[in-house]
Amino acid sequence: MVTTWTCPTLRGERVLLRPLGPQDIDNLWVDVQDPEGLRLTGTHHTFTFEEIAAYCASRADMTDRITLAVTDPCDGAYLGEVVLMNHDEPNRSASLRIALGLGARGRGLGTEALRLVLAHAFGPLGLHRVSLEVFDFNTRAIRAYEKVGFRHEGRMRDALWWDGTPQDTLLMAVLAPEWEG
């Protein structure tokens, strides 16, 4: 039997994670125009507005991933997105990605969003392992991942070419018994 996932709403002190939807199209469109955000995520693709609209509209129907908008709990302002994906049910594992918009970076909001998602992953979802990939130059994200319990597991050398320069990708994961929610 394959478990289907539904998108929860997860509330923290400084962030509210809610299902990403059509109301987020304009904000996500702004984020995919940010050169620094594109570099941090290794995104070479130039998205069209139509692609962003289709992406936001389709997330509610996904049962194999959880795509959440990171928002401000006070005013609902969009701050970014976090996705739990690549669910491997027999092995109780999944992977994660997070991308915050320019105004949300460097304020500890990503760390809180990660803690909320991991609490959901290791609690209600019953996962044992959550992994991610991060580029070696993204030191701010690496610190946030380490802060919530991710450990380094490996390195893919020259996995990204950015502006003609090869960059390494770091592999990180956290296991349920190691995680201190």
N, C-alpha and C positions, 0 to 999 in steps of 0.2 A: 504494500500500500504506500503510495506517495503522499506525503503531507503537503497540503497547500498552505501557503503563507498569506496572511492578511496584514495590511499596514496598520499598525497601532498608532495611537497618539501618546507620546512620552513627554512628560513635563519635568523640567529641571528648574533650578533657581533662576538661571539666566538665559536658557533656551527652551523652546517648545518644539518638539519634533512632531510633525503631522504629515499625513499622506501628501505627496507632491501631486499637484493637479493642474488643470487649465488656468487657475488663478495665478500660477507662477510663471506663465509664459514670458511676460515682459521682463521680469526680473532675471530669469535664466538667460534670456536673450542678451541682456546687458552683461551678464557674467561671461558669456562666450565671446565677447568683444574685448575682454581684458587681456592684454598681452602677457602680464605676469601670471594670471590664472591659467592661461594656455600653456605657458612654460612649466609651471608647477605640476600640471597634469599630463604634460607631454602630448598635448593635443595639436596635431598638425592639420586636422580637418577644419575647413571653414564651413561652419553650419549656416544653413539658411533659416530664416524665421519660420518657414513651414516645417522644417525638420524639428525645430525646438517645440513648436506647437503640437506636432504629432507625438513627440516624446512625452510631453507633459500630459497630453490627453490619454495616452495609453498606459500610464503607470498604475492606475486604479484596477485595471484588468489583469495585472501580472500576479500570478500565484506562486512563482518560483523565485521571487525576489521581493525585498522591501525597500521602496524608494521613499525617503522622507525629506520634506523641506525642513531646514533648520530655520526657525523663526524667533523673533523677539517675543517673549510671552506677554509683554506689556502692550505693545501696539500691533503685533502680528507681522512686523516688517520681515521680509525675506532676507536671510543671511547666507544661504547656501543649501547644499543637499548632502545627504549621507545615504549610502546604498549597501544593503546586505544582500549578497548575490552568490551565484555558483554553489547553491546548496547541494551538498553531497550527503544525502540522507543516511545511507548505510554507514558512513564514516563520521556522522554527526559533525560535519564541518561546513564552513562557508567562508567566503571572502568578503572584504569590506572595502569601500572607497568613500572618501569625503572630499568635498570641495567647498570652500567658503569664498564668498565674494570679497572684494577689495576692502570694504569697510568693516568686515567681521574678522579679518586676520589679525593675529598677534594680541588678542584680547582674552584668550583662554576659553572662548566659546566652543572651539572645536574639541578641546579636551572634555568639556562637559557633555557635548553631543556624543562623543565616543563612549563615555561612561554609561550614558543612557542606553545606547544601542547594545553595548556589551552586556548590560544587566538584562536586557530583553533576550539577547542571544543565548546567554548561559542560564537564564531563568526559564521563562515560558516556552522558548523554542527548544530547550534541552540540548543545545550544541555543546560539543566538547572542545572544538578548535575554531578560531577565527583568524584568518590570515590576510595579509595585504602586501602590496608592492609600493615602494616609494623611491623616488630618484634620490641619489646620494647628495645632491646639492640642496635638497629641501630640508635643511637642518631644523627649521621651526617645526615642521610636521613630524620629523623623527623624534624630537624631544617630546612632543605631545603623545606620540605612540608609546614611547618608553614610559612616560608618566602613568599611563593607564595599564601597563603590564605587558606590552608587546616586547618580544625578544627577537634579536637578529638571528636568522636562520641561514642566510646565504646571500650571495651576490651574483647578479647576472651582469657580466662585463660588457660594456659598450652596447647596451640594450636600447639606448635612445640616442639618436643623432639630433642635436639641437644647435642651430646656427653653425653647422659644419663641424661641431665638436662632439665626440662620443661621450656619453654619460652612462654610469652604472645604475642599475636598479637593485635596491636592497629588498630582500624577502624577510618579512617579519610575521610573527604569529603570537597569539596568546592562547593558553589552554585554560579551561574552566578551573582546574585545581590551583592554577597559579594566580588567577585573577582575584584581586581584592576589591570587590565592589564597594 
